[in-house]
């Protein structure tokens, strides 16, 4: 029963499925017209098939690549390969590095031979030259390594960019598909050549960079070893020169220098000469910068001198004390260049300093030939000759008796001419106190040199004698240098005044006194550098001062260094000095009678404010004080402002408002409260009024802004004046009016375009009371205008028979 029921159930399911299909087929057959042949009844529907194919094509996979896609990918690959090939070229820095590396290798070979195989013949002077050179090579190796590392990183990035080609599926398909490869055969052939050239150049550059890096590392290791050896030899030589090297002067010299020792000394001198040549070649950029300083100084002098000549300012220069300028401006530029040379090469060897100093002595001799008295100039020439002789004492390896006696004679002559020069220089050189100290030191060092020579310390005697004469000549050169700087500043002030057509004499001395101290400080620093270099103690002194000043110190939780503190105060001092005197470089004298351009005075005031702000910001940045510490200080300052500094801050902010808002400017005639006068100065804290009585009234800037300001010259200098008159003797109003106006216009103090006004306030039988108004062209001349008009009115009215009461 169950099986029969199951069969029936399956039959019903089949009928349910088959009947709709049969019905659909019969309905389709019924739709065909009866006149259609049988051959057409079974023909497939091509239009339907075409519609289905179009839809299939429309909704097909759109990710299939076309010819243009492959072409675009080939172009991108070409650009990448060309970029790799172009950037694989080693640049100019690497090429210059390779050129310098050859010189470094040859120099290291010379130094290595002398330091390791000829150390017994090296003197302290040779060792100092070698030390300086090795330090330069060491620094050069660090810089070269940085260049090579940056180049290697760039080449590595290019190599990584090539790796992206390996993961590019489009290019991989293009290379694997024979049909596509045949279609783009020309492009692929060119790409293959470019790829080989790019990868080959990249590999070649990377290999060359790796070779150079290995070379630089080897040189750096050799330099470090040689530098340690040289420092050890310097310490040994410094101890040796204080010991007894030769016999006493009265003893007989029984030892003679062997040929081997002479050859060793010659080898040492030859090594020093080659080291100096390498140093000059390696530090050429420093001398180019020094030359640029000299050229700029020359242009500055020449521009001012041309202004003086164009305006025929000889008469105005008679009262100005010019000694070296403006005629010797060419040699003055050379003196400037040679004097500041040590600042641009603080680690220069002594031979370089001596050569620069010798050139400066030649220029000094030229410029002082006609400037100094004959006797003083003769003493100077004698010192220059001694300078040349002392320069050769460095090459006395084993001095004989006559050489030692000759050295003593030069010491005594140096003392003699030093004393004579001191007696004659009083009125002809600046910095006389400094020069007196240097000359006395020069004489003492020569005397000590004589004693060292007598007692067998010949090397020490050579160092002291040459250092003394070098210190003497350098001090004289720096004295002339300071005088030239002062005259250049003075010349700038005079030329600026002439350009602005400012007449009248001006007391230049306070301005020059302000610049004298920083110039003296610079001269002393330059002298100390040269003096310590000649004594072969410059490196020791510099390292000691650097360690002492750079050592961190703490007060409570605050950490600082002495160098930061000194630099902080030095920058602030210079900022205040420049803001005080910057106006004089542009012709401003601060005189109340020479205010012709109030706009320029205001711009100078803004320049002073900017100098102060920049100076303080630089000082804070140079001091190395952390920002969080500054925040704490500002917080404490805010508390102080809230408690008792309101007025100071109010005046400071008011000063800034006055400078930029400019309700009044320097030279304006104003009334502030019950004070009136001309604005002489606008400072950050207070402003100064010059009254008509000559008093200078100092008003806090906060009070200036808090009161009503009457500015008579804000937009123009005009002022309307009023005069009250009483006239008798004529009752014709027209005659009196015309006579009064004519007299006022004849005074020359009024605008002709603005006719004076005459008002009658009271009438008498034989006269009138008058009010007269007229416009004065300059408010500063109002009193002169009143006086002139009053006198002309009296004369004109009297001529008309009218009496003025």
Secondary structure, DSSP 8 states (H G I E B T S, - for coil): -HHHHHHHHHHHHHHHHHHHHHHHHHHHHHHS-TTS-HHHHTS--HHHHHHHHHHHHHTS-TT---HHHHHHHHHHHHHHHHHHHHHTS--HHHHHHHHHHHHHHHHHHHHHHHHHHSGGG--HHHHHHHHHHHHHHHHHHHHHHHHHHHHHHHHHHHHHHHHHHHT-HHHHHHHH-HHHHHHTHHHHHHHHHHHHHHHHHHHHHHHHHHHHHHHHHHHHHHHHHHHHHHHHHHHHHHHHTTS--S--TTS-------HHHHHHHHHHHHHHHHHHHHHHHHTHHHHHHHHHHHHHHHHHHHHHHHHHHHTTTTGGGTTS--SSTTTTHHHHHHHHHHHSGGGG-TT--HHHHHHHHHHHHHHHHHHHTTTS-HHHHHHHHHHHHHHHHHHGGGG-SS--HHHHHHHHHHHHHHHHHHHHHHHH-TTT-S-HHHHHHHHHHHHHHHHHHHHHHHTT-HHHHHHHHHHHHHHHHHHHHHHHHHHHHHHHHHHHHHHHHHHTT--S----HHHHHHHHHHHHHHHHHHHHHHHHHHTT-HHHHHHHHHHHHHS-EEETTEEE-HHHHHHHHHHHHHHHHHHHHGGGGGT----TT----HHHHHHHHHHHHHHHHHHHHHHHHHHT--HHHHHHHHHHHHHHHHHT-HHHHHHHHHHHHHHHH-SS-TT-EEEETTEEEEEEEE-SSEEEEE-TTS-EEEEEHHHHHHS-EEETTSS---EEEEEEEEEES---HHHHHHHHHHHHHTTSSB-TTS--EEEEEEE-SSEEEEEEEEEES-GGGHHHHHHHHHHHHHHHHHHTT-EE-
